[in-house]
Amino acid sequence: MVAVEKPYEGFGKYVGLAVLGSVAGRYIKQVIIVDADIDPFDPIQVEWAVSTRVQANRDIEILKQLTGLFSTPLYPRKSSGPPRGPRK
């Protein structure tokens, strides 16, 4: 979870993609970006922010065909490459 002050609309999505693009991001299944007024280390505040501020059709991004977690692949391998997420 990351807290950011967004200078423009869509900034949180850029931050989320940057987190997933990092070395540690190879082992992360989901990223939650919250506004700077929410403490990302307090799960109660994060859950409150998600339940009161998120509009799923606008705020949730599902990224497809990315390399999956190495430790717990969701889908069986059909090729020799790393496991991948859902196609649809």
TORLUMVEX-705022 format. One record per residue: residue in three letters; x, y, z of N, C-alpha, C in turn. Coordinates in pm, whole numbers. Example, Ala and Ser with C-alpha at 12.3 -4.5 7.8 and 13.67 -1.06 7.14 Angstrom:
2
BAPA   vexse      npx      npy      npz     capx     capy     capz      cpx      cpy      cpz
BAPA     ALA     1319     -569      780     1230     -450      780     1320     -330      780
BAPA     SER     1285     -225      708     1367     -106      714     1290        3      787
END
This chain:
88
BAPA   vexse      npx      npy      npz     capx     capy     capz      cpx      cpy      cpz
BAPA     MET       83     -117        0        0        0        0       89      124        0
BAPA     VAL       44      221      -74      121      343      -90       27      462      -75
BAPA     ALA       70      565       -5       -6      690        6       65      796      -78
BAPA     VAL      -12      868     -160       45      970     -247      -42     1095     -246
BAPA     GLU       22     1209     -270      -50     1332     -301      -54     1339     -452
BAPA     LYS     -172     1336     -509     -179     1332     -655     -181     1473     -714
BAPA     PRO      -79     1503     -794      -73     1635     -856     -171     1647     -973
BAPA     TYR     -215     1533    -1029     -311     1534    -1140     -386     1401    -1140
BAPA     GLU     -500     1399    -1206     -584     1280    -1213     -510     1168    -1286
BAPA     GLY     -515     1050    -1231     -447      935    -1291     -309      909    -1235
BAPA     PHE     -260      997    -1149     -126      982    -1094     -112      854    -1013
BAPA     GLY     -216      817     -940     -211      695     -860     -189      571     -944
BAPA     LYS     -244      568    -1063     -223      453    -1152      -77      445    -1197
BAPA     TYR      -16      559    -1222      126      559    -1258      211      505    -1143
BAPA     VAL      177      546    -1022      250      498     -905      232      348     -889
BAPA     GLY      110      299     -905       84      156     -896      163       76     -999
BAPA     LEU      170      126    -1121      247       58    -1225      397       63    -1194
BAPA     ALA      443      172    -1135      584      180    -1097      617       79     -988
BAPA     VAL      525       62     -894      546      -38     -788      553     -177     -849
BAPA     LEU      460     -208     -939      461     -340    -1003      582     -360    -1093
BAPA     GLY      638     -251    -1144      755     -260    -1230      886     -271    -1155
BAPA     SER      883     -261    -1023     1005     -272     -944     1042     -419     -923
BAPA     VAL     1159     -443     -870     1203     -579     -842     1108     -646     -743
BAPA     ALA     1071     -575     -637      978     -630     -538      840     -654     -599
BAPA     GLY      806     -578     -702      676     -592     -766      653     -727     -830
BAPA     ARG      759     -803     -854      744     -936     -912      676    -1032     -815
BAPA     TYR      669     -997     -689      612    -1085     -587      483    -1028     -527
BAPA     ILE      430     -921     -586      310     -855     -535      192     -893     -621
BAPA     LYS       81     -923     -558      -39     -962     -631     -135     -844     -651
BAPA     GLN     -139     -753     -556     -224     -635     -572     -156     -514     -508
BAPA     VAL     -187     -398     -564     -133     -272     -512     -252     -182     -480
BAPA     ILE     -249     -122     -363     -353      -26     -325     -286      109     -306
BAPA     ILE     -333      208     -380     -282      344     -369     -390      428     -300
BAPA     VAL     -354      497     -194     -449      581     -121     -401      725     -121
BAPA     ASP     -493      815      -90     -458      957      -79     -366      979       40
BAPA     ALA     -298     1091       40     -199     1120      144     -259     1133      283
BAPA     ASP     -390     1157      293     -451     1170      426     -480     1035      492
BAPA     ILE     -452      925      423     -473      790      476     -337      730      511
BAPA     ASP     -327      672      629     -205      604      671     -202      465      606
BAPA     PRO     -108      440      513     -107      311      443      -70      194      534
BAPA     PHE      -18      221      653       19      114      746      -93       81      844
BAPA     ASP     -205      152      835     -321      126      920     -428       57      837
BAPA     PRO     -445      -74      853     -540     -147      768     -685      -99      784
BAPA     ILE     -720      -46      900     -856        5      920     -879      129      833
BAPA     GLN     -782      220      832     -795      339      748     -799      303      600
BAPA     VAL     -714      209      560     -710      169      419     -843      105      379
BAPA     GLU     -895       15      460    -1023      -48      430    -1135       55      425
BAPA     TRP    -1133      153      516    -1232      259      513    -1222      339      384
BAPA     ALA    -1101      374      344    -1081      451      222    -1130      373       99
BAPA     VAL    -1098      246       94    -1140      164      -20    -1293      154      -23
BAPA     SER    -1354      133       91    -1499      113       93    -1578      241       72
BAPA     THR    -1521      357      102    -1596      482       89    -1555      568      -30
BAPA     ARG    -1436      547      -84    -1388      636     -191    -1373      570     -327
BAPA     VAL    -1377      439     -333    -1351      370     -460    -1480      348     -537
BAPA     GLN    -1477      386     -664    -1581      347     -759    -1514      245     -851
BAPA     ALA    -1556      121     -840    -1486       10     -906    -1472       30    -1056
BAPA     ASN    -1575       77    -1123    -1568       94    -1268    -1468      200    -1310
BAPA     ARG    -1435      290    -1220    -1342      398    -1251    -1203      378    -1191
BAPA     ASP    -1196      316    -1074    -1073      318     -995     -994      188     -990
BAPA     ILE    -1051       79    -1034     -980      -49    -1027     -931      -88    -1165
BAPA     GLU     -803     -119    -1173     -741     -163    -1298     -703     -310    -1284
BAPA     ILE     -743     -390    -1379     -702     -530    -1384     -605     -543    -1500
BAPA     LEU     -482     -577    -1469     -379     -588    -1571     -371     -733    -1618
BAPA     LYS     -379     -753    -1748     -384     -887    -1804     -253     -921    -1874
BAPA     GLN     -224    -1049    -1881     -109    -1101    -1954       24    -1047    -1904
BAPA     LEU       34    -1034    -1772      161     -996    -1711      220    -1118    -1643
BAPA     THR      348    -1117    -1623      412    -1227    -1552      354    -1237    -1413
BAPA     GLY      316    -1359    -1374      252    -1380    -1245      352    -1402    -1134
BAPA     LEU      299    -1435    -1018      383    -1465     -903      459    -1595     -928
BAPA     PHE      584    -1596     -894      662    -1718     -913      629    -1822     -807
BAPA     SER      593    -1777     -688      571    -1871     -579      433    -1937     -584
BAPA     THR      332    -1868     -634      197    -1924     -638      129    -1894     -771
BAPA     PRO      163    -1966     -876       97    -1939    -1004      -51    -1977     -998
BAPA     LEU     -136    -1891    -1049     -279    -1916    -1048     -321    -2013    -1158
BAPA     TYR     -250    -2011    -1265     -288    -2090    -1381     -174    -2184    -1417
BAPA     PRO     -205    -2306    -1459      -97    -2398    -1496      -21    -2347    -1618
BAPA     ARG      104    -2381    -1624      187    -2338    -1737      149    -2416    -1862
BAPA     LYS      136    -2345    -1972      113    -2408    -2101      231    -2384    -2193
BAPA     SER      327    -2310    -2144      447    -2282    -2222      566    -2290    -2127
BAPA     SER      683    -2271    -2184      804    -2283    -2102      837    -2154    -2026
BAPA     GLY      766    -2045    -2054      794    -1917    -1990      735    -1909    -1850
BAPA     PRO      747    -1794    -1788      692    -1777    -1653      541    -1780    -1655
BAPA     PRO      479    -1809    -1541      332    -1811    -1537      274    -1673    -1567
BAPA     ARG      162    -1670    -1632       98    -1544    -1670      -42    -1537    -1609
BAPA     GLY      -90    -1414    -1596     -224    -1393    -1543     -330    -1425    -1646
BAPA     PRO     -455    -1395    -1615     -565    -1429    -1706     -556    -1353    -1837
BAPA     ARG     -608    -1411    -1942     -604    -1349    -2075     -721    -1257    -2100
BAPA     LYS     -833    -1279    -2035     -954    -1201    -2062     -975    -1093    -1960
END
